[in-house]
Amino acid sequence: MNWDYEVDVAVVGGGACGLMTALRAGHSPSLRVAVFEKGSRLMSNAQISSGTLAAAGTRFQKAAGIVDAPERHAEDVIRKNHGRCDRDVVLALCSAAPRYVEYLADALGHPVELAPDMSRVGHSVPRLHSDKGRTGGATLVKNLKRGLAAAPNITFVDKLLWMYSISANLVVVREETGIKSIYELSGKKFNPGFRGSAVEKSSEVAFGVLGIKPDWQRMGTADVVDAMKDKRIVGFAKAGAGYGHDASTMDIATQVPLRTLPYSEEDMKKIKAARPHIPWVKVPAGSIKGMGEFWTTVSLAFVAASKDMPPELAYRLVKAIWDGQEHQPQSVMGVAYKNPGLSAQLALSPLHAGAIKYYRELGFKVPDHLVPPEAK
Ligand SMILES: Cc1cc2nc3c(=O)[nH]c(=O)nc-3n(C[C@H](O)[C@H](O)[C@H](O)COP(=O)(O)OP(=O)(O)OC[C@H]3O[C@@H](n4cnc5c(N)ncnc54)[C@H](O)[C@@H]3O)c2cc1C
């Protein structure tokens, strides 16, 4: 079996921008395009939006006798944001807008009409367009996805097959600081995770919910290692290797004694109630020397497929992975391979129908929110 799949255009995120980008790229038949969507239950902004489309000079406006032009649209935007924008970019976007609104109507069958009833601040003439029936962003996304499904060279990849690695996000401090609880990090120089990482975002959100306000120190992993050794920061958060510490943390530990700080069960419940999209894991006792089991946030990596992958193929693929699970640690040093049930327990996005069949066969309960419509 050939495992390589190459695409010419890889789009990350299947919201308004990603779907439109993929559709436009897919117009070139020689390009192979894939949209990778994490498929959160919380949905994209596009899906929950009102789905109104601001555009000037469309045929819908002309039919309603409204005189408008992209330049006027741009001036309205610039006036409303008091010039805090790049004028050229605003004008370019406003100039493209009517073409895209008409494209949605003509190429995708989105039932566009002018919507003078849906007013927004700052527009000097009626230029918001909506779908007939005002069903909003959900309909817009549905029609964009229908266009995608009809394009033979575009694949939408959003159904999880199996989890191949799990990394506990560990909060670590220099032992000599005497800090024994995450609550003592307020006001202290602390790196929430390397710049741009999921760990950085998780730490910010989790600490924010608990009211912990460190003096955030932004930097990459190599700088964190130096800053810890030089005692410029008290600690940092870092995704581990499985439940244990990763190589960079081990490197620091060769020179600086470290302490790992857990979240309590109460912390976990509080954060989960406020931010349900953050995944958690109970780190087993002994994973960190001298520590019992404890809660922490987790970084997960899944293998996903398009729902167009035949269920039987997905089933055989997932089964082959778990039947041959002794081979997995040779390529990934995570711990996911030890427990196929974690794929069904920890996933935040729907699983592929073929994968669901396999996990159910093993006796795992797949929660309703992970079962996509085609698998019901
Ligand atoms: C309530 C509400 C009403 C709004 N109404 C309007 C309106 O009427 N008109 C208007 O023009 N704008 C409106 N907006 C704004 C509009 O929805 C956004 O500007 C637009 O959706 C942004 O498009 P996007 O593709 O950047 O983001 P999104 O539409 O949010 O899409 C981002 C996608 O990326 C996915 N994703 C994120 N991270 C990853 C990852 N690491 N890997 C894979 N996938 C990932 C997400 O799951 C999501 O599906 C509204 C917004 C809201 C919240």
Ligand as a Chemical Component Dictionary entry (heavy atoms), coordinates in Angstrom:
data_LIG
# 
_chem_comp.id                   LIG 
_chem_comp.type                 NON-POLYMER 
_chem_comp.pdbx_formal_charge   0 
_chem_comp.three_letter_code    LIG 
# 
loop_
_chem_comp_atom.comp_id 
_chem_comp_atom.atom_id 
_chem_comp_atom.alt_atom_id 
_chem_comp_atom.type_symbol 
_chem_comp_atom.charge 
_chem_comp_atom.model_Cartn_x 
_chem_comp_atom.model_Cartn_y 
_chem_comp_atom.model_Cartn_z 
_chem_comp_atom.pdbx_ordinal 
LIG C1  C1  C 0 -21.907 35.431 15.753 1  
LIG C2  C2  C 0 -21.147 35.875 14.549 2  
LIG C3  C3  C 0 -21.814 36.517 13.533 3  
LIG C4  C4  C 0 -21.097 36.951 12.424 4  
LIG N1  N1  N 0 -21.793 37.507 11.370 5  
LIG C5  C5  C 0 -21.146 37.869 10.251 6  
LIG C6  C6  C 0 -21.862 38.350 9.121  7  
LIG O1  O1  O 0 -23.076 38.443 9.121  8  
LIG N2  N2  N 0 -21.152 38.718 8.032  9  
LIG C7  C7  C 0 -19.780 38.612 7.986  10 
LIG O2  O2  O 0 -19.186 38.953 6.947  11 
LIG N3  N3  N 0 -19.069 38.130 9.022  12 
LIG C8  C8  C 0 -19.723 37.734 10.142 13 
LIG N4  N4  N 0 -19.028 37.212 11.191 14 
LIG C9  C9  C 0 -17.575 37.073 11.046 15 
LIG C10 C10 C 0 -17.262 35.863 10.159 16 
LIG O3  O3  O 0 -17.963 34.732 10.634 17 
LIG C11 C11 C 0 -15.760 35.572 10.165 18 
LIG O4  O4  O 0 -15.092 36.754 9.773  19 
LIG C12 C12 C 0 -15.390 34.454 9.198  20 
LIG O5  O5  O 0 -16.125 33.284 9.476  21 
LIG C13 C13 C 0 -13.903 34.189 9.296  22 
LIG O6  O6  O 0 -13.595 33.128 8.435  23 
LIG P1  P1  P 0 -12.384 32.161 8.756  24 
LIG O7  O7  O 0 -12.365 31.116 7.684  25 
LIG O8  O8  O 0 -11.160 32.970 8.977  26 
LIG O9  O9  O 0 -12.725 31.520 10.191 27 
LIG P2  P2  P 0 -13.824 30.442 10.556 28 
LIG O10 O10 O 0 -15.051 30.613 9.751  29 
LIG O11 O11 O 0 -13.965 30.461 12.041 30 
LIG O12 O12 O 0 -13.119 29.072 10.147 31 
LIG C14 C14 C 0 -11.924 28.610 10.750 32 
LIG C15 C15 C 0 -11.937 27.087 10.650 33 
LIG O13 O13 O 0 -10.624 26.592 10.934 34 
LIG C16 C16 C 0 -10.741 25.436 11.742 35 
LIG N5  N5  N 0 -9.464  25.285 12.444 36 
LIG C17 C17 C 0 -8.934  26.090 13.390 37 
LIG N6  N6  N 0 -7.729  25.633 13.765 38 
LIG C18 C18 C 0 -7.481  24.532 13.029 39 
LIG C19 C19 C 0 -6.394  23.621 12.950 40 
LIG N7  N7  N 0 -5.327  23.776 13.719 41 
LIG N8  N8  N 0 -6.464  22.584 12.080 42 
LIG C20 C20 C 0 -7.566  22.415 11.295 43 
LIG N9  N9  N 0 -8.629  23.251 11.334 44 
LIG C21 C21 C 0 -8.572  24.295 12.181 45 
LIG C22 C22 C 0 -11.933 25.724 12.647 46 
LIG O14 O14 O 0 -12.509 24.528 13.193 47 
LIG C23 C23 C 0 -12.874 26.423 11.678 48 
LIG O15 O15 O 0 -13.725 25.504 10.998 49 
LIG C24 C24 C 0 -19.708 36.763 12.329 50 
LIG C25 C25 C 0 -19.052 36.103 13.355 51 
LIG C26 C26 C 0 -19.752 35.643 14.443 52 
LIG C27 C27 C 0 -19.017 34.892 15.534 53 
# 
loop_
_chem_comp_bond.comp_id 
_chem_comp_bond.atom_id_1 
_chem_comp_bond.atom_id_2 
_chem_comp_bond.value_order 
_chem_comp_bond.pdbx_ordinal 
LIG C1  C2  SING 1  
LIG C2  C3  SING 2  
LIG C2  C26 DOUB 3  
LIG C3  C4  DOUB 4  
LIG C4  N1  SING 5  
LIG C4  C24 SING 6  
LIG N1  C5  DOUB 7  
LIG C5  C6  SING 8  
LIG C5  C8  SING 9  
LIG C6  O1  DOUB 10 
LIG C6  N2  SING 11 
LIG N2  C7  SING 12 
LIG C7  O2  DOUB 13 
LIG C7  N3  SING 14 
LIG N3  C8  DOUB 15 
LIG C8  N4  SING 16 
LIG N4  C9  SING 17 
LIG N4  C24 SING 18 
LIG C9  C10 SING 19 
LIG C10 O3  SING 20 
LIG C10 C11 SING 21 
LIG C11 O4  SING 22 
LIG C11 C12 SING 23 
LIG C12 O5  SING 24 
LIG C12 C13 SING 25 
LIG C13 O6  SING 26 
LIG O6  P1  SING 27 
LIG P1  O7  DOUB 28 
LIG P1  O8  SING 29 
LIG P1  O9  SING 30 
LIG O9  P2  SING 31 
LIG P2  O10 DOUB 32 
LIG P2  O11 SING 33 
LIG P2  O12 SING 34 
LIG O12 C14 SING 35 
LIG C14 C15 SING 36 
LIG C15 O13 SING 37 
LIG C15 C23 SING 38 
LIG O13 C16 SING 39 
LIG C16 N5  SING 40 
LIG C16 C22 SING 41 
LIG N5  C17 SING 42 
LIG N5  C21 SING 43 
LIG C17 N6  DOUB 44 
LIG N6  C18 SING 45 
LIG C18 C19 SING 46 
LIG C18 C21 DOUB 47 
LIG C19 N7  SING 48 
LIG C19 N8  DOUB 49 
LIG N8  C20 SING 50 
LIG C20 N9  DOUB 51 
LIG N9  C21 SING 52 
LIG C22 O14 SING 53 
LIG C22 C23 SING 54 
LIG C23 O15 SING 55 
LIG C24 C25 DOUB 56 
LIG C25 C26 SING 57 
LIG C26 C27 SING 58 
# 
